[in-house]
Amino acid sequence: MKNVFIGFLCLYFGSIQCFSQSNRVMNLFPEGTILHGDIPYQNDTLKKHLLDIYLPANAKGKVPLVVFIHGGGWLSNDKYADIGYMKETVSEILESGYALASIDYRFSTQAVFPAQMLDCNAAISYLVDNADKYGFDIERMAVMGFSAGGHLASMVGLAKNNDVDKFFIPGSNQNFNFKAVVDFYGPAELILFPGANDAKSPEGILIGAAPLDRPDLAKAASPVSYVDENDPPFLIIHGEKDDLVSPRQSHLLSSWLSVKGVENEMILVKDAPHFGPMFDVVEVRTKVMAFLKKTLK
């Protein structure tokens, strides 16, 4: 992952960052969607410790929950970012009777890994603790992430059964598991990046060192390190022409899952770049919704 990644993402999303005090994507959700916005999930005032909950209209009984983790090289964007170009998929998730919770987490420029895992798991713990309040069925939870968020979604899903204490705030609720992980073009092995010898690359900033200089830190922050036979099913989606996160990253993760006997499917989207509306087309959306329907039944 090259340093151009930072500038590219900031340019793409920069025009919408200034409206962070209001929910700028609510109009993309189906009519009647219930929003619980800017919920502090760690009982503090840090802006990166907020989440949004979207509940389907006219929900009856407890509903499955999809936890949504945004991308941005671990150092940009927010809980609205990827919803904008995945609007049809997000809308169908709600129309199918699922709740969606989109979370923020600290940037790597604020705190190095595993701060991002602490935040993601703290947000999930909050959702589990408040499942009755919002009407979640915590026995039917999936996690979905994009780019750096795909990395974190994979980490959350894979490391949960490894009982890694440093990924959880002491005393937080760890009594949950995921039925499924949807990983859109997320990094799987930090050492594989072209910038692995650069401490100023996004992956270097994430762990506080060049991955090749600190392979121990890189391994601890790489999803493939946590693959085992007890992991949940994965749907992995990657762009054929992704020049920021190589499709080899997803291929490697899929191969490790297969070696361990974990149900998974990798979809390579023809001619698709790193992110964008090409991942919101009918062919991909149908796969995503079928996967969620199967795993969250």
C-alpha positions, 0 to 999 in steps of 0.5 A: 500500500503506497502513500498515495493511498492516503491522499487518494482517500482523503481527496475522495471523501474530503468534500463530505468530512465537514458535515460530520456533525449530522447524519449525511447518509440517512436519506439513502436508507429505506423510508421508515428506517429508525436512526439512533445516531452518535451513540457514545459506546465507551462512555467518553466524549471522544468523537471516534468513540461513536456509533450509529444504529439503523433499525428496519421499519416495522420490525417484529421481534429481535432482528439480526445485526450487521456491524459495519466498519468503514475503510480509509487506510486506518487514518481517514474517513468515518462511519458514513464513508462507505455507505455512500457508494454501497447505498443499494446494498445497505438499503437491501440489508434494512429492507431484508429486516436486518439492523445495521450498526456503523462504528467509528474507531480511533485513527492510527495517527491517534493511537497505534494498533491494537487501539482499533481492535479495542474500539471495534470490540468495545462498540460490539460489546456495547451493542451486545449489552444493549441488545434488548434495548434496540431489539437485536438478536445477538445470536445472529450477528455478522460483521462487514468491512471495507478496505481497512475496515475489511481488515478490522472486520476480519480481525474481529471475526477471526481473533474472537475465538483466540481470546486475545485479551489485548484486543478487549477493554478489561471488564467489557462483555466478550460473550458474543460470536459472529455467524459471518464475516463479509470482507471487502478488499481488506488487507490480510497480511501486512508484510505483503504490502509494497510499503512494508519497509516504510514506517510512514506507509499506512500499514507502518503508521498502523503498527508504529514501525515498518512491518519488515522491521517489526514482523512481530507487530505485523503478524499480530495485526494481520488477519491470517495470523488468527485463522483456525478451524473454529472461525465463522464463514467468510465472503471475501470480495476484491476488485480485479484491478485493485492497485492499493490492496492487491487481490493477492491479500484476499486470495491468501486469506481465502486459502488459509480459511480453506486449509483450515476447513472454514467455509468461504468464498472469494469473489473477484470483481472484473475490472473493479478498482479498490472501492466504489459503486462497482461493488454495489452492482446486482451481481455482487449484492445478490451474493452478499444478501444470499450469504447473509440470509444463509448465515443469519437464518 
